[in-house]
Amino acid sequence: MEIDNKHHGGVTTVPLYSAEDVAPLPVVRPSVDWRAVYAAPAGSRSPLAALAPDVPGQDRALLAEAARMARVGRAAVVNWRRRHSDFPAPTTGTEVHPQFDRPAVVAWLLAHDKIGVPVGMPSASLVVVGAGRRTVRFRLDGPHLVLADDAEGEDVLSGWSTDADADELAALSAGEFGASVGRLTAPGTVPLAVLGEVRVIERFRSGVGGLRVTLAWPAGLRGAATEWAAGGVVRHGCRSPARRRRACAAGTTAAAWSRCPGAPSTGMRWAR
């Protein structure tokens, strides 16, 4: 497609891609940090801009890259190449390290059910406890969770949300002590709970209209969510800021649960 920028330097050629080209990208380009791409704030430079562009017709892949796409070892791809006569022939490289046309390799992997096109974005389930112990469940698509390395840091969670859910989250966390998380279930981590001070720190809308919400909380209030039971353990049992600060300074040893007014009924343990 060509766009005529009459006032900005003439004609610009913009490549167009089909859904068939775009859908498998997270699978066939495993070296790209797709979480960083999804989480890039509106108006910021996309991490994709730092990648060297491929020359049309010269996009090559090694056997090791094909293995990463299919989530198998290189030996498995070598075996596929030996057993299947329709496996793409190398276009360049050496006998030891042959290089193949990447689109041809991707097409072969798809045709032989070695990889699948993602049919949906991963999601996180978030149970938030606000003032008056009002509990609301939310869904965040494409979640990106960054956990701090120590109790003095801050955990950050971002994900795609609806306008209504984003407004509800902001309202729940607007109180003096923020909100609590009764249970966060996200890919790649055990269920987490957070006792207070959860707040919405950013909302931005992408160029295609999606709304991404970012929440944060002190890492010292994070724990592993369990079903409540007498004798459970908790990192901090009360909402008093002074008591929380004293507990943070005391280290990461779990303490007995202390039921305090407004505390959610969740057993928690500090989890790095």
Salt bridges, closest charged atoms under 4 A:
ASP4 OD2 - LYS6 NZ 3.08
ASP54 OD2 - ARG29 NH2 3.02
ASP59 OD2 - ARG29 NH2 2.61
ASP59 OD1 - ARG102 NE 3.04
GLU65 OE2 - ARG102 NH2 2.84
ASP86 OD2 - HIS112 NE2 2.89
ASP101 OD1 - ARG60 NH1 3.78
ASP141 OD1 - ARG139 NE 2.69
GLU154 OE2 - ARG199 NH2 2.30
ASP155 OD2 - ARG222 NE 2.73
ASP163 OD1 - ARG205 NH2 2.57
ASP167 OD1 - ARG203 NH2 2.99
GLU168 OE2 - ARG134 NH1 2.70
GLU197 OE2 - ARG244 NH2 2.65
